[in-house]
Amino acid sequence: MNFKGRHLLSLKDFTREEILKIIETSIKEKYKIEDILKGKTIGLLFQKPSTRTRISFEVAVNQLGGRSIYMNWSELQLSRKESLKDTAMVLSRYLNGLVARLFKHEDLLEIAEYSKIPVINGLTDLYHPCQILGDLQTIIEKKGDLKKQKIVFIGDGNNVSNSLLIASSILGLKTSLICPKGYETPAHVLNIVKNNARVSNAKITITNDLSEVEGATVIYTDVWVSMGQEEEASKRLRDFADYKVTEDVVKKAAPDYIFMHCLPRTEHEVSDNIFYGEHSVVWDQAENRLHVQKAILKLLI
């Protein structure tokens, strides 16, 4: 497997073996501090606000002996309409790698096209691959064999669930998305998932029925109103009202299920007794963002 110099834009560009290699590296070298990035500088280009992605990447670079530079989109010449192409070409002359957290996935693809350095997706409207790599690591650490799990995501066809379904379809997992009607996985993403599943024998289910929670060993949810969807907030809160993760919803899950949330959390999508309860692994999940991103940086840069 050759990772060096590659972009990480979506997990659809990686094989089963490559995805597992990233996670395996993260698990084996979880708390290792080294200077593999000594003399290297990683740029963090952020258009969206961030807590976990920004801090975990900055700490990851630091723990690997490198330096990071945080670049707010609005403070660069991008805010004055300098092209993405020109920006990418200039940053490639200064940096050894770039983490980009953007609204539009198309912008990330354009930056990657003209970059001579690895570009890592720190979140776009379409995908969130680093999140899911850390999530899969968490499931392995808490539950063991991924193929023995029934993973249920309760939410919408957003960047997190898109990446989860793609990873699951590559790895041959049993994963379901439960969502209100009209909020399913985008058709072009679903086509990728279906094609992968034919090869891997993954069992991917998209449903509006909460009874799909039965037997789940992993229950995952996310905010109902993501960044950039604020104008849809009232409608979304109404449409998702019956999909809150409560004691009543999880009672049909496996007795030893784990609860996951990529954060930040609101009071709408999950009750306090679940979020802070004995089944919750959200803090270990958040920590693993740091460790898996160290593995990504080591392998790509």
ZAVEXDREN-273751 format. One line per 8 residues: number of its first residue (from 1); for each residue x, y, z of C-alpha. Coordinates in Angstrom, 1 decimal. Layout:
BEGIN
NUM> X/Y/Z | ...
***
This chain:
BEGIN
1> 0.0/0.0/0.0 | 1.4/3.4/-1.0 | -0.1/6.3/0.9 | 2.6/8.9/0.6 | 1.6/12.0/-1.3 | -2.1/11.0/-1.7 | -5.1/13.1/-1.0 | -7.8/12.1/1.5
9> -11.0/13.6/0.0 | -13.4/10.7/0.5 | -13.1/7.2/1.7 | -14.5/6.0/-1.7 | -10.9/6.5/-3.0 | -9.5/4.0/-0.6 | -9.6/0.2/-0.5 | -10.7/-2.0/2.3
17> -7.1/-2.8/3.2 | -6.1/0.9/3.1 | -8.9/1.9/5.4 | -8.0/-0.8/7.9 | -4.3/0.1/7.7 | -5.1/3.7/8.8 | -7.1/2.5/11.7 | -4.6/-0.2/12.6
25> -1.8/2.4/12.6 | -3.9/4.6/14.8 | -4.6/1.9/17.4 | -1.1/0.5/17.5 | 0.6/4.0/17.8 | -2.2/5.7/19.7 | -0.2/7.5/22.3 | 3.2/7.6/20.5
33> 4.9/11.0/20.4 | 7.6/11.3/17.7 | 9.2/13.8/15.3 | 8.3/12.2/12.0 | 7.0/15.7/10.8 | 10.0/17.6/12.1 | 10.7/20.5/9.8 | 7.3/20.2/8.1
41> 4.4/22.6/8.2 | 0.7/21.6/7.8 | -1.8/24.3/6.8 | -5.3/24.3/8.2 | -7.7/26.1/5.8 | -11.0/26.5/7.5 | -14.2/28.1/6.1 | -16.4/26.6/8.8
49> -16.1/26.9/12.6 | -14.6/24.0/14.4 | -13.7/22.6/17.8 | -12.6/19.0/17.4 | -11.3/19.1/13.8 | -9.1/22.1/14.3 | -7.7/21.3/17.8 | -7.2/17.6/17.1
57> -5.3/18.3/13.9 | -3.2/21.0/15.6 | -2.3/18.7/18.4 | -1.7/15.8/16.0 | 0.8/17.9/14.0 | 2.5/19.0/17.3 | 2.7/15.4/18.6 | 4.4/14.4/15.4
65> 7.0/17.1/15.7 | 5.7/19.4/13.0 | 4.1/22.9/12.9 | 0.6/23.9/11.9 | -0.7/27.2/10.5 | -4.4/28.0/11.0 | -5.8/29.9/8.0 | -9.3/31.4/8.2
73> -10.8/31.6/4.8 | -12.2/35.1/5.4 | -8.7/36.4/6.3 | -7.1/35.2/3.1 | -7.3/36.7/-0.4 | -9.9/34.1/-1.1 | -12.3/36.5/0.6 | -11.4/39.0/-2.2
81> -12.1/36.4/-5.0 | -8.6/35.1/-5.5 | -9.1/31.8/-7.3 | -8.9/28.4/-5.6 | -6.5/27.3/-8.3 | -4.1/30.1/-7.6 | -4.4/29.7/-3.8 | -3.7/26.0/-4.1
89> -0.7/26.5/-6.2 | 0.8/29.1/-3.8 | 0.1/27.0/-0.7 | 1.8/24.0/-2.3 | 5.0/26.1/-2.4 | 4.9/26.9/1.3 | 3.3/23.8/3.0 | 3.9/20.1/3.2
97> 0.2/19.2/3.6 | -3.2/21.0/3.8 | -6.3/20.2/5.9 | -9.3/21.9/4.4 | -12.7/22.3/6.1 | -15.1/23.8/3.6 | -18.8/24.3/2.8 | -18.6/22.9/-0.8
105> -17.0/19.6/-1.7 | -16.5/20.9/-5.2 | -14.2/23.6/-3.8 | -12.1/20.9/-2.0 | -11.8/18.9/-5.3 | -10.6/22.0/-7.1 | -8.0/22.7/-4.4 | -6.8/19.1/-4.6
113> -6.6/19.2/-8.4 | -4.0/22.0/-8.3 | -2.2/21.1/-5.1 | 1.2/19.5/-5.2 | 0.9/18.5/-1.6 | -1.6/16.0/0.1 | -5.0/17.6/0.8 | -7.0/16.2/3.7
121> -10.8/16.7/3.9 | -11.5/18.1/7.4 | -15.3/18.2/6.5 | -17.3/19.4/3.5 | -21.1/19.4/2.8 | -20.7/15.9/1.3 | -18.1/13.9/3.3 | -16.4/13.7/6.6
129> -13.8/10.9/6.2 | -11.6/11.7/9.2 | -14.6/11.5/11.5 | -15.6/8.1/10.3 | -12.1/6.7/10.5 | -12.0/7.7/14.2 | -15.5/6.3/14.7 | -14.6/2.9/13.2
137> -11.5/2.8/15.5 | -13.8/3.5/18.4 | -16.2/0.7/17.4 | -13.3/-1.8/17.1 | -11.9/-0.8/20.5 | -15.3/-1.0/22.2 | -17.0/-3.9/20.4 | -14.3/-5.8/18.5
145> -14.9/-7.3/15.0 | -16.6/-4.7/12.8 | -18.4/-7.4/10.8 | -20.2/-8.7/13.9 | -21.8/-5.3/14.5 | -25.2/-3.8/13.5 | -24.5/-0.1/13.1 | -27.6/2.2/13.0
153> -27.3/5.9/12.2 | -30.4/7.9/13.1 | -30.4/11.2/11.3 | -30.2/12.3/7.7 | -28.1/11.7/4.6 | -25.5/14.2/5.6 | -21.7/14.3/5.4 | -21.2/12.0/8.4
161> -23.7/9.3/7.3 | -22.5/9.5/3.7 | -19.0/8.7/4.8 | -20.2/6.0/7.2 | -22.2/4.2/4.5 | -19.3/4.4/2.0 | -16.9/3.0/4.5 | -19.4/0.3/5.5
169> -20.0/-0.7/1.9 | -16.2/-1.0/1.3 | -15.6/-3.0/4.5 | -18.6/-5.3/4.1 | -20.5/-4.1/7.2 | -24.1/-4.2/8.3 | -25.1/-0.6/8.6 | -28.5/1.2/8.5
177> -29.6/4.8/8.1 | -32.9/5.7/9.7 | -34.3/9.1/8.6 | -37.5/10.9/7.9 | -38.8/10.7/4.4 | -37.1/13.2/2.1 | -33.8/13.1/4.0 | -32.3/10.0/2.6
185> -28.7/9.5/1.3 | -28.2/11.5/-2.0 | -28.6/9.3/-5.1 | -25.1/9.7/-6.3 | -23.7/8.6/-3.0 | -26.1/5.8/-2.7 | -25.0/4.5/-6.1 | -21.4/4.4/-4.9
193> -22.6/2.5/-1.8 | -24.6/0.0/-3.8 | -21.7/-0.7/-6.2 | -19.3/-1.3/-3.3 | -21.8/-3.5/-1.5 | -22.1/-5.8/-4.4 | -18.4/-6.6/-4.1 | -18.1/-6.6/-0.3
201> -21.5/-8.2/0.5 | -22.2/-5.3/2.8 | -25.8/-5.1/4.0 | -26.8/-1.4/3.7 | -30.3/-0.3/4.7 | -32.0/3.0/4.2 | -35.3/3.3/6.0 | -37.8/5.6/7.7
209> -38.7/3.0/10.3 | -37.2/3.2/13.8 | -37.9/-0.5/14.3 | -34.6/-1.0/12.4 | -32.9/-0.2/15.8 | -33.7/-3.8/16.9 | -30.6/-5.7/17.7 | -28.3/-2.7/17.0
217> -24.9/-2.9/18.7 | -24.0/0.7/17.7 | -26.4/3.6/17.7 | -25.2/6.8/16.2 | -26.8/10.2/15.8 | -25.9/13.7/14.8 | -27.4/17.2/14.9 | -30.5/17.7/12.8
225> -29.5/21.2/11.6 | -25.9/21.2/10.2 | -23.8/24.3/9.4 | -25.3/26.0/6.4 | -28.8/24.7/7.0 | -29.9/27.3/9.5 | -32.7/28.6/7.3 | -34.2/25.1/7.3
233> -34.1/24.8/11.1 | -37.8/25.1/11.8 | -38.8/22.6/9.2 | -36.0/20.1/10.1 | -36.9/20.2/13.8 | -40.5/19.4/12.9 | -39.6/16.6/10.4 | -37.2/14.9/12.8
241> -39.3/15.3/16.0 | -40.1/11.5/16.1 | -36.4/10.5/15.6 | -34.9/11.6/18.9 | -32.8/9.0/20.5 | -34.5/8.2/23.8 | -34.8/5.3/26.2 | -37.9/4.2/24.3
249> -36.0/4.1/21.0 | -33.0/2.2/22.2 | -34.9/-0.4/24.3 | -34.8/-2.8/21.3 | -31.1/-2.4/20.7 | -28.6/-5.1/21.9 | -28.2/-4.9/25.7 | -24.5/-3.9/25.4
257> -25.0/-1.4/22.6 | -22.8/1.7/22.4 | -24.0/5.2/21.7 | -22.1/7.5/19.4 | -22.3/11.2/18.5 | -19.8/13.2/16.4 | -20.6/16.4/18.3 | -21.5/19.2/18.9
265> -24.8/17.9/20.4 | -28.1/19.8/20.9 | -31.0/18.8/23.2 | -33.1/17.9/20.1 | -31.5/14.7/18.8 | -30.7/12.8/21.9 | -31.9/12.8/25.6 | -29.5/13.5/28.4
273> -29.8/10.1/29.9 | -28.6/8.5/26.7 | -25.9/11.0/25.8 | -24.3/10.9/29.3 | -25.4/7.4/30.1 | -23.5/4.2/30.6 | -23.7/3.2/26.9 | -22.2/6.5/25.6
281> -18.7/6.4/24.2 | -18.8/10.0/22.8 | -15.7/11.2/24.6 | -13.5/8.3/23.5 | -14.9/8.8/20.1 | -13.9/12.5/20.1 | -10.4/11.6/21.4 | -9.9/9.1/18.6
289> -10.1/11.9/16.1 | -6.7/13.0/17.4 | -5.2/9.5/17.1 | -6.5/8.6/13.7 | -5.5/12.0/12.3 | -1.9/11.3/13.5 | -2.0/8.1/11.5 | -3.4/9.9/8.4
297> -0.6/12.5/8.6 | 2.1/9.9/9.1 | 0.9/7.8/6.2 | 0.2/10.6/3.7 | 2.9/13.1/4.5
***
